Amino acid sequence: MKNTRKAIISDLPQLAELFDQYRIFYHKESDVPAAGNFLHERIENKDSEIFVAEENGTLTGFVQLYPIFSSTRMQRYWLLNDLYVNENYRGKGYSKELIEKAKELCKASNACGILLETGKSNDIGNQLYPSSGFELYDSVNFYEWSNS
């Protein structure tokens, strides 16, 4: 049976594995213990909102959102920072279900919207997000300053 819900501490062993797979997808070194610690801190400190998808007790994917604010709108925004579904469960609608949970959070928190970025080469994401109601915001330049 498919289910999407808010992540809880007891999800951490499976969630850390999924998060590690996500990081590997983005060419980072595998480190399941560090992934678990990072997620534990996010949940404990209420730094982010994490929703998981599961099928018959197995976590299949997750979405993580961070709160940010719009000064001009004087409202909260949510940054959809991480979305991942295990490759064995792709094509079954889990990503769309997780995005719907993110939209529910946005509405429930009276936020003005959800922002996200994805690589130009992410063909799946660049089809998924518009089909889920996101609009490509190409009227601005996105810059990054890195301290590393």
Buried (B, 14 or more C-beta within 10 A) or exposed (E): EEEBEEBEEEBBEBBBBBBBBBBEEEEEEEBBEBBBEBBBEBBEEEEBBBBBBBBEEEBBBBBBBBBEEEEEEEEBBBBBBBBBBBEEBBEBEBBEBBBBBBBEBBEEBEBBBBBBEBEEEEEEBBEBBEEBEBEEEEEEEEEEEEEE
